[in-house]
Amino acid sequence: MNPKKMQAMMKQLGVEQQELDAERVVVELRDGGKLVVEEPSVAKVAMGGAESLQVSGRFVEESGGASEEDVKMVMEKTGKGEEEVRKVLENMDLAEAIVELS
């Protein structure tokens, strides 16, 4: 079916769809891991007063670890390099890492 006709039919049904120009989609999981969608195709769909996102692409799961903000903070407080900071943060929390590296 012609995409323009499909979009017109969806609009008649009260469904609006907008393509978003996304580079990467990251879903932060409760266990600290991340689900990353590389080269995603993302559509914002509005229907019946509710909005949702449709995401497709290549999914990659990343294990939990220190956030970028935590790594930067420890680096600033201790003057240590990123690799060393990440290694220490694997085994302890933020405050312990700062004390350990100071």
C-alpha positions as CSV (number, residue, x, y, z in Angstrom):
1,M,0.0,0.0,0.0
2,N,1.1,3.5,-0.7
3,P,2.6,5.1,2.5
4,K,0.8,8.4,1.9
5,K,-2.5,6.6,1.6
6,M,-1.8,4.5,4.7
7,Q,-1.0,7.7,6.7
8,A,-4.2,9.4,5.5
9,M,-6.2,6.3,6.6
10,M,-4.5,6.3,10.0
11,K,-5.3,10.0,10.4
12,Q,-9.0,9.4,9.6
13,L,-8.9,6.8,12.4
14,G,-7.5,9.3,14.8
15,V,-3.9,7.9,14.8
16,E,-1.1,10.4,14.2
17,Q,2.4,9.1,13.5
18,Q,5.6,11.1,13.4
19,E,9.0,9.7,12.5
20,L,11.8,10.9,14.9
21,D,15.4,11.4,13.7
22,A,17.1,9.3,16.5
23,E,20.7,8.2,16.5
24,R,20.5,5.8,19.4
25,V,17.9,4.7,21.9
26,V,18.9,3.6,25.5
27,V,16.5,1.9,27.9
28,E,17.9,1.8,31.5
29,L,16.9,-1.4,33.2
30,R,16.2,-1.8,36.9
31,D,19.2,-4.1,37.4
32,G,21.6,-1.4,36.2
33,G,21.9,-2.9,32.7
34,K,21.0,-1.1,29.5
35,L,19.2,-2.1,26.4
36,V,20.7,-0.1,23.5
37,V,19.1,0.2,20.0
38,E,21.7,1.0,17.4
39,E,20.6,2.8,14.2
40,P,17.0,2.9,15.4
41,S,13.8,3.7,13.5
42,V,11.6,5.5,15.9
43,A,8.0,6.6,15.4
44,K,5.9,8.6,17.9
45,V,2.3,7.5,17.8
46,A,-0.6,9.5,19.2
47,M,-4.0,7.7,19.5
48,G,-7.0,8.3,21.7
49,G,-5.1,10.9,23.9
50,A,-2.2,8.5,24.6
51,E,1.3,8.7,23.1
52,S,3.7,5.8,22.6
53,L,6.9,5.1,20.8
54,Q,7.6,2.4,18.3
55,V,11.3,1.5,18.2
56,S,13.0,-1.0,15.8
57,G,16.6,-1.6,15.1
58,R,19.6,-3.7,16.3
59,F,19.2,-4.3,20.0
60,V,22.3,-4.7,22.2
61,E,22.2,-5.4,25.9
62,E,24.9,-3.8,28.0
63,S,25.6,-5.1,31.5
64,G,25.3,-2.9,34.5
65,G,28.2,-0.7,35.5
66,A,29.1,2.7,36.5
67,S,27.2,5.5,34.9
68,E,29.1,8.2,32.9
69,E,28.2,10.7,35.6
70,D,29.7,8.6,38.3
71,V,32.9,8.0,36.4
72,K,33.3,11.7,35.7
73,M,32.6,12.7,39.3
74,V,35.2,10.3,40.7
75,M,37.7,11.4,38.1
76,E,37.2,15.0,39.0
77,K,37.4,14.3,42.8
78,T,40.5,12.0,42.6
79,G,42.4,13.2,39.5
80,K,42.6,9.5,38.3
81,G,42.1,8.2,34.8
82,E,38.9,6.8,33.4
83,E,40.2,3.2,33.1
84,E,41.3,3.1,36.7
85,V,38.1,4.7,37.9
86,R,35.9,2.3,36.0
87,K,37.9,-0.7,37.4
88,V,37.4,0.5,41.0
89,L,33.7,1.3,40.5
90,E,33.1,-2.3,39.4
91,N,33.7,-3.4,43.0
92,M,32.4,-0.6,45.2
93,D,30.0,2.3,45.3
94,L,30.7,5.9,44.5
95,A,31.8,7.1,48.0
96,E,34.0,4.1,48.6
97,A,35.7,4.6,45.2
98,I,36.5,8.2,46.0
99,V,38.1,7.2,49.3
100,E,40.0,4.3,47.8
101,L,41.4,6.4,44.9
102,S,42.2,9.5,47.0
